[in-house]
């Protein structure tokens, strides 16, 4: 979160602001990353087949820490 706020401050300074009003902070869901693996064996003849198998899938959700704000200039 601190990186998000630091970036907002940097962007605000580029347009001449000397202050920042945070209007929102939180997490945004960004999807998942995962992989899977498995194996299968089939037994049968011309009339039918039976398959035996196993598989494993692993995935992790991704959340981004975000902040939203408004650049302001306060006259000293």
MOPAC internal coordinates of N, CA, C and O (Angstrom, degrees):
PM7 1SCF
backbone

  N    0.0000 0     0.00 0     0.00 0    0    0    0
  C    1.4425 1     0.00 0     0.00 0    1    0    0
  C    1.5240 1   109.96 1     0.00 0    2    1    0
  O    1.2310 1   120.87 1   140.35 1    3    2    1
  N    1.3231 1   115.94 1   -39.65 1    3    2    1
  C    1.4667 1   119.00 1  -178.74 1    5    3    2
  C    1.5258 1   110.88 1   -61.13 1    6    5    3
  O    1.2310 1   119.69 1   144.08 1    7    6    5
  N    1.3275 1   118.20 1   -35.92 1    7    6    5
  C    1.4675 1   121.11 1   177.09 1    9    7    6
  C    1.5203 1   111.62 1   -63.17 1   10    9    7
  O    1.2310 1   120.35 1   141.24 1   11   10    9
  N    1.3304 1   116.94 1   -38.76 1   11   10    9
  C    1.4687 1   120.74 1   178.18 1   13   11   10
  C    1.5244 1   110.89 1   -63.82 1   14   13   11
  O    1.2310 1   120.36 1   135.43 1   15   14   13
  N    1.3044 1   116.91 1   -44.57 1   15   14   13
  C    1.4610 1   120.95 1  -179.24 1   17   15   14
  C    1.5275 1   110.55 1   -67.66 1   18   17   15
  O    1.2310 1   120.20 1   140.35 1   19   18   17
  N    1.3236 1   117.22 1   -39.65 1   19   18   17
  C    1.4648 1   121.14 1   177.61 1   21   19   18
  C    1.5252 1   110.57 1   -61.29 1   22   21   19
  O    1.2310 1   120.26 1   139.69 1   23   22   21
  N    1.3064 1   117.10 1   -40.31 1   23   22   21
  C    1.4631 1   120.03 1   178.60 1   25   23   22
  C    1.5300 1   110.71 1   -66.73 1   26   25   23
  O    1.2310 1   119.95 1   138.86 1   27   26   25
  N    1.3277 1   117.70 1   -41.14 1   27   26   25
  C    1.4611 1   120.42 1   176.59 1   29   27   26
  C    1.5327 1   110.98 1   -59.07 1   30   29   27
  O    1.2310 1   120.20 1   137.34 1   31   30   29
  N    1.3188 1   117.22 1   -42.66 1   31   30   29
  C    1.4578 1   121.06 1   178.79 1   33   31   30
  C    1.5288 1   110.88 1   -62.36 1   34   33   31
  O    1.2310 1   120.61 1   137.04 1   35   34   33
  N    1.3151 1   116.44 1   -42.96 1   35   34   33
  C    1.4624 1   121.49 1   179.64 1   37   35   34
  C    1.5316 1   111.01 1   -62.48 1   38   37   35
  O    1.2310 1   120.62 1   135.68 1   39   38   37
  N    1.3408 1   116.42 1   -44.32 1   39   38   37
  C    1.4681 1   120.36 1   179.62 1   41   39   38
  C    1.5276 1   111.10 1   -67.14 1   42   41   39
  O    1.2310 1   120.01 1   143.13 1   43   42   41
  N    1.3216 1   117.59 1   -36.87 1   43   42   41
  C    1.4587 1   121.06 1   178.44 1   45   43   42
  C    1.5286 1   110.59 1   -65.64 1   46   45   43
  O    1.2310 1   120.21 1   139.60 1   47   46   45
  N    1.3235 1   117.20 1   -40.40 1   47   46   45
  C    1.4657 1   121.49 1   179.03 1   49   47   46
  C    1.5227 1   111.33 1   -63.38 1   50   49   47
  O    1.2310 1   119.88 1   148.10 1   51   50   49
  N    1.3254 1   117.83 1   -31.90 1   51   50   49
  C    1.4710 1   121.25 1   179.55 1   53   51   50
  C    1.5263 1   112.50 1   -63.04 1   54   53   51
  O    1.2310 1   120.30 1   151.43 1   55   54   53
  N    1.3302 1   117.03 1   -28.57 1   55   54   53
  C    1.4649 1   120.26 1   179.97 1   57   55   54
  C    1.5332 1   111.39 1  -100.16 1   58   57   55
  O    1.2310 1   120.13 1  -166.98 1   59   58   57
  N    1.3253 1   117.35 1    13.02 1   59   58   57
  C    1.4585 1   121.40 1   175.45 1   61   59   58
  C    1.5080 1   115.82 1    89.09 1   62   61   59
  O    1.2310 1   119.57 1  -170.83 1   63   62   61
  N    1.3101 1   118.42 1     9.17 1   63   62   61
  C    1.4653 1   121.00 1  -179.58 1   65   63   62
  C    1.5268 1   110.00 1   -78.57 1   66   65   63
  O    1.2310 1   121.01 1   -30.37 1   67   66   65
  N    1.3190 1   115.66 1   149.63 1   67   66   65
  C    1.4566 1   119.92 1   174.28 1   69   67   66
  C    1.5257 1   111.50 1  -120.36 1   70   69   67
  O    1.2310 1   121.24 1  -166.01 1   71   70   69
  N    1.3253 1   115.23 1    13.99 1   71   70   69
  C    1.4608 1   120.55 1   177.96 1   73   71   70
  C    1.5193 1   110.63 1  -153.06 1   74   73   71
  O    1.2310 1   121.47 1   -11.54 1   75   74   73
  N    1.3143 1   114.79 1   168.46 1   75   74   73
  C    1.4614 1   120.90 1  -177.30 1   77   75   74
  C    1.5203 1   108.08 1  -148.13 1   78   77   75
  O    1.2310 1   120.55 1   -50.20 1   79   78   77
  N    1.3192 1   116.56 1   129.80 1   79   78   77
  C    1.4676 1   120.95 1   174.43 1   81   79   78
  C    1.5235 1   106.81 1  -106.70 1   82   81   79
  O    1.2310 1   120.88 1   -64.86 1   83   82   81
  N    1.3262 1   115.92 1   115.14 1   83   82   81
  C    1.4645 1   120.01 1   178.26 1   85   83   82
  C    1.5215 1   108.84 1   -77.65 1   86   85   83
  O    1.2310 1   120.79 1   -53.70 1   87   86   85
  N    1.3300 1   116.09 1   126.30 1   87   86   85
  C    1.4584 1   119.76 1   179.59 1   89   87   86
  C    1.5231 1   112.73 1  -106.80 1   90   89   87
  O    1.2310 1   120.52 1   164.50 1   91   90   89
  N    1.3261 1   116.61 1   -15.50 1   91   90   89
  C    1.4613 1   119.67 1   179.88 1   93   91   90
  C    1.5146 1   109.93 1  -163.89 1   94   93   91
  O    1.2310 1   120.36 1   -40.69 1   95   94   93
  N    1.3210 1   116.92 1   139.31 1   95   94   93
  C    1.4641 1   123.10 1   170.00 1   97   95   94
  C    1.5136 1   106.87 1  -138.82 1   98   97   95
  O    1.2310 1   120.71 1   -31.88 1   99   98   97
  N    1.3091 1   116.24 1   148.12 1   99   98   97
  C    1.4551 1   119.07 1   178.90 1  101   99   98
  C    1.5105 1   112.47 1   166.01 1  102  101   99
  O    1.2310 1   121.45 1    15.90 1  103  102  101
  N    1.3153 1   114.84 1  -164.10 1  103  102  101
  C    1.4572 1   122.31 1  -178.40 1  105  103  102
  C    1.5231 1   109.89 1  -114.47 1  106  105  103
  O    1.2310 1   121.03 1   -37.07 1  107  106  105
  N    1.3217 1   115.64 1   142.93 1  107  106  105
  C    1.4574 1   121.67 1   175.82 1  109  107  106
  C    1.5222 1   107.71 1  -121.17 1  110  109  107
  O    1.2310 1   121.19 1   -48.49 1  111  110  109
  N    1.3310 1   115.32 1   131.51 1  111  110  109
  C    1.4591 1   121.03 1   178.76 1  113  111  110
  C    1.5193 1   108.94 1   -72.21 1  114  113  111
  O    1.2310 1   120.19 1   -50.05 1  115  114  113
  N    1.3250 1   117.24 1   129.95 1  115  114  113
  C    1.4564 1   121.32 1  -176.86 1  117  115  114
  C    1.5170 1   114.57 1  -117.14 1  118  117  115
  O    1.2310 1   119.45 1  -166.02 1  119  118  117
  N    1.3227 1   118.66 1    13.98 1  119  118  117
  C    1.4592 1   120.63 1   179.63 1  121  119  118
  C    1.5197 1   111.95 1   107.01 1  122  121  119
  O    1.2310 1   121.00 1    16.12 1  123  122  121
  N    1.3183 1   115.70 1  -163.88 1  123  122  121
  C    1.4562 1   120.49 1   179.56 1  125  123  122
  C    1.5193 1   110.31 1  -134.20 1  126  125  123
  O    1.2310 1   121.80 1   -22.38 1  127  126  125
  N    1.3055 1   114.17 1   157.62 1  127  126  125
  C    1.4601 1   122.17 1   173.37 1  129  127  126
  C    1.5126 1   105.80 1  -123.15 1  130  129  127
  O    1.2310 1   120.14 1   -46.20 1  131  130  129
  N    1.3178 1   117.34 1   133.80 1  131  130  129
  C    1.4575 1   118.73 1  -178.64 1  133  131  130
  C    1.5102 1   112.93 1  -160.98 1  134  133  131
  O    1.2310 1   121.62 1    -2.95 1  135  134  133
  N    1.3082 1   114.50 1   177.05 1  135  134  133
  C    1.4470 1   121.28 1   176.23 1  137  135  134
  C    1.5210 1   108.24 1  -151.86 1  138  137  135
  O    1.2310 1   120.77 1   -17.21 1  139  138  137
  N    1.3080 1   116.13 1   162.79 1  139  138  137
  C    1.4597 1   120.22 1   178.11 1  141  139  138
  C    1.5167 1   109.40 1  -144.62 1  142  141  139
  O    1.2310 1   121.35 1   -22.67 1  143  142  141
  N    1.3097 1   115.02 1   157.33 1  143  142  141
  C    1.4546 1   120.56 1   176.21 1  145  143  142
  C    1.5183 1   108.28 1  -149.99 1  146  145  143
  O    1.2310 1   120.72 1   -22.15 1  147  146  145
  N    1.3000 1   116.22 1   157.85 1  147  146  145
  C    1.4602 1   118.97 1  -179.03 1  149  147  146
  C    1.5105 1   111.74 1  -173.53 1  150  149  147
  O    1.2310 1   121.34 1    -1.75 1  151  150  149
  N    1.3259 1   115.05 1   178.25 1  151  150  149
  C    1.4574 1   120.91 1   178.33 1  153  151  150
  C    1.5263 1   108.31 1  -150.61 1  154  153  151
  O    1.2310 1   120.86 1   -23.59 1  155  154  153
  N    1.3083 1   115.95 1   156.41 1  155  154  153
  C    1.4668 1   120.68 1   179.54 1  157  155  154
  C    1.5239 1   109.26 1  -148.74 1  158  157  155
  O    1.2310 1   121.14 1   -30.83 1  159  158  157
  N    1.3105 1   115.42 1   149.17 1  159  158  157
  C    1.4570 1   122.31 1   175.82 1  161  159  158
  C    1.5216 1   107.64 1  -132.40 1  162  161  159
  O    1.2310 1   120.47 1   -45.57 1  163  162  161
  N    1.3157 1   116.70 1   134.43 1  163  162  161
  C    1.4654 1   120.83 1  -179.64 1  165  163  162
  C    1.5249 1   109.27 1  -117.10 1  166  165  163
  O    1.2310 1   120.84 1   -43.01 1  167  166  165
  N    1.3314 1   116.00 1   136.99 1  167  166  165
  C    1.4618 1   123.09 1   176.57 1  169  167  166
  C    1.5196 1   107.64 1  -123.46 1  170  169  167
  O    1.2310 1   120.40 1   -39.66 1  171  170  169
  N    1.2940 1   116.83 1   140.34 1  171  170  169
  C    1.4501 1   117.53 1   176.68 1  173  171  170
  C    1.5220 1   113.07 1   170.56 1  174  173  171
  O    1.2310 1   121.77 1     8.97 1  175  174  173
  N    1.3280 1   114.22 1  -171.03 1  175  174  173
  C    1.4552 1   121.86 1   177.85 1  177  175  174
  C    1.5258 1   107.87 1  -139.78 1  178  177  175
  O    1.2310 1   119.87 1    17.78 1  179  178  177
  N    1.2847 1   117.86 1  -162.22 1  179  178  177
  C    1.4637 1   121.73 1  -177.00 1  181  179  178
  C    1.5197 1   113.00 1   -66.69 1  182  181  179
  O    1.2310 1   119.48 1   163.40 1  183  182  181
  N    1.3353 1   118.60 1   -16.60 1  183  182  181
  C    1.4580 1   121.52 1  -175.91 1  185  183  182
  C    1.5272 1   113.59 1   -98.04 1  186  185  183
  O    1.2310 1   119.98 1   166.33 1  187  186  185
  N    1.2795 1   117.65 1   -13.67 1  187  186  185
  C    1.4629 1   119.17 1  -178.71 1  189  187  186
  C    1.5159 1   111.06 1   171.36 1  190  189  187
  O    1.2310 1   121.16 1   -12.93 1  191  190  189
  N    1.2977 1   115.38 1   167.07 1  191  190  189
  C    1.4645 1   120.75 1  -179.30 1  193  191  190
  C    1.5262 1   108.75 1  -145.84 1  194  193  191
  O    1.2310 1   121.95 1   -26.18 1  195  194  193
  N    1.2889 1   113.87 1   153.82 1  195  194  193
  C    1.4525 1   121.49 1   175.65 1  197  195  194
  C    1.5227 1   107.73 1  -124.34 1  198  197  195
  O    1.2310 1   120.66 1   -47.30 1  199  198  197
  N    1.3125 1   116.35 1   132.70 1  199  198  197
  C    1.4601 1   120.48 1  -179.43 1  201  199  198
  C    1.5231 1   109.52 1  -111.79 1  202  201  199
  O    1.2310 1   121.17 1   -40.65 1  203  202  201
  N    1.2997 1   115.37 1   139.35 1  203  202  201
  C    1.4554 1   123.15 1   175.56 1  205  203  202
  C    1.5183 1   107.11 1  -122.11 1  206  205  203
  O    1.2310 1   119.95 1   -46.64 1  207  206  205
  N    1.2979 1   117.70 1   133.36 1  207  206  205
  C    1.4565 1   118.26 1  -179.00 1  209  207  206
  C    1.5059 1   112.58 1  -161.43 1  210  209  207
  O    1.2310 1   122.18 1    -7.55 1  211  210  209
  N    1.2954 1   113.42 1   172.45 1  211  210  209
  C    1.4576 1   120.36 1   176.38 1  213  211  210
  C    1.5279 1   107.85 1  -147.97 1  214  213  211
  O    1.2310 1   121.29 1   -27.40 1  215  214  213
  N    1.3031 1   115.15 1   152.60 1  215  214  213
  C    1.4565 1   118.93 1   177.44 1  217  215  214
  C    1.5218 1   109.29 1  -150.62 1  218  217  215
  O    1.2310 1   121.48 1   -21.11 1  219  218  217
  N    1.3079 1   114.78 1   158.89 1  219  218  217
  C    1.4525 1   121.60 1   178.29 1  221  219  218
  C    1.5192 1   108.40 1  -136.32 1  222  221  219
  O    1.2310 1   120.33 1   -44.89 1  223  222  221
  N    1.2892 1   116.97 1   135.11 1  223  222  221
  C    1.4611 1   121.99 1   177.14 1  225  223  222
  C    1.5268 1   108.55 1  -127.30 1  226  225  223
  O    1.2310 1   121.15 1   -44.29 1  227  226  225
  N    1.3137 1   115.41 1   135.71 1  227  226  225
  C    1.4606 1   121.49 1  -179.99 1  229  227  226
  C    1.5202 1   107.95 1  -129.62 1  230  229  227
  O    1.2310 1   120.21 1   -50.14 1  231  230  229
  N    1.3177 1   117.19 1   129.86 1  231  230  229
  C    1.4585 1   120.21 1   176.78 1  233  231  230
  C    1.5230 1   109.83 1  -142.05 1  234  233  231
  O    1.2310 1   121.24 1   -27.00 1  235  234  233
  N    1.3269 1   115.23 1   153.00 1  235  234  233
  C    1.4606 1   121.30 1   179.21 1  237  235  234
  C    1.5180 1   109.35 1  -129.86 1  238  237  235
  O    1.2310 1   119.90 1   -47.73 1  239  238  237
  N    1.3287 1   117.80 1   132.27 1  239  238  237
  C    1.4652 1   119.75 1   177.15 1  241  239  238
  C    1.5298 1   110.66 1   -73.02 1  242  241  239
  O    1.2310 1   120.87 1   -29.02 1  243  242  241
  N    1.3245 1   115.94 1   150.98 1  243  242  241
  C    1.4583 1   121.49 1   178.30 1  245  243  242
  C    1.5303 1   108.06 1  -115.97 1  246  245  243
  O    1.2310 1   120.85 1   -52.26 1  247  246  245
  N    1.3103 1   115.99 1   127.74 1  247  246  245
  C    1.4587 1   121.99 1   176.40 1  249  247  246
  C    1.5233 1   108.45 1  -123.29 1  250  249  247
  O    1.2310 1   120.48 1   -43.51 1  251  250  249
  N    1.3214 1   116.69 1   136.49 1  251  250  249
  C    1.4535 1   122.47 1   177.87 1  253  251  250
  C    1.5230 1   108.86 1  -104.99 1  254  253  251
  O    1.2310 1   120.74 1   -45.92 1  255  254  253
  N    1.3256 1   116.19 1   134.08 1  255  254  253
  C    1.4531 1   120.79 1   173.79 1  257  255  254
  C    1.5193 1   107.43 1   -84.11 1  258  257  255
  O    1.2310 1   119.92 1   -53.35 1  259  258  257
  N    1.3240 1   117.77 1   126.65 1  259  258  257
  C    1.4627 1   122.41 1  -173.81 1  261  259  258
  C    1.5216 1   111.02 1  -132.70 1  262  261  259
  O    1.2310 1   122.04 1   -22.21 1  263  262  261
  N    1.3165 1   113.69 1   157.79 1  263  262  261
  C    1.4602 1   120.78 1   174.25 1  265  263  262
  C    1.5210 1   108.19 1  -142.02 1  266  265  263
  O    1.2310 1   120.70 1   -32.85 1  267  266  265
  N    1.3262 1   116.27 1   147.15 1  267  266  265
  C    1.4573 1   121.92 1  -179.92 1  269  267  266
  C    1.5193 1   107.37 1  -131.82 1  270  269  267
  O    1.2310 1   120.89 1   -43.12 1  271  270  269
  N    1.3198 1   115.91 1   136.88 1  271  270  269
  C    1.4552 1   117.70 1  -177.76 1  273  271  270
  C    1.5120 1   112.34 1  -154.74 1  274  273  271
  O    1.2310 1   121.46 1    -3.03 1  275  274  273
  N    1.3374 1   114.82 1   176.97 1  275  274  273
  C    1.4611 1   122.86 1   178.94 1  277  275  274
  C    1.5187 1   108.63 1  -121.32 1  278  277  275
  O    1.2310 1   121.19 1   -50.86 1  279  278  277
  N    1.3317 1   115.34 1   129.14 1  279  278  277
  C    1.4588 1   120.71 1   177.71 1  281  279  278
  C    1.5233 1   108.34 1   -76.71 1  282  281  279
  O    1.2310 1   120.61 1   -44.29 1  283  282  281
  N    1.3330 1   116.44 1   135.71 1  283  282  281
  C    1.4567 1   120.32 1   179.06 1  285  283  282
  C    1.5452 1   109.75 1  -133.08 1  286  285  283
  O    1.2310 1   121.03 1   -19.63 1  287  286  285
  N    1.2890 1   115.64 1   160.37 1  287  286  285
  C    1.4731 1   121.13 1   173.82 1  289  287  286
  C    1.5262 1   106.79 1  -122.99 1  290  289  287
  O    1.2310 1   121.13 1   -57.35 1  291  290  289
  N    1.3063 1   115.44 1   122.65 1  291  290  289
  C    1.4662 1   121.91 1   178.01 1  293  291  290
  C    1.5189 1   107.85 1  -108.29 1  294  293  291
  O    1.2310 1   120.94 1   -59.79 1  295  294  293
  N    1.3278 1   115.80 1   120.21 1  295  294  293
  C    1.4710 1   119.85 1  -178.45 1  297  295  294
  C    1.5188 1   109.39 1   -74.99 1  298  297  295
  O    1.2310 1   120.80 1   -53.38 1  299  298  297
  N    1.3380 1   116.08 1   126.62 1  299  298  297
  C    1.4853 1   119.50 1  -178.67 1  301  299  298
  C    1.5093 1   113.98 1   -66.61 1  302  301  299
  O    1.2310 1   120.10 1   180.00 1  303  302  301

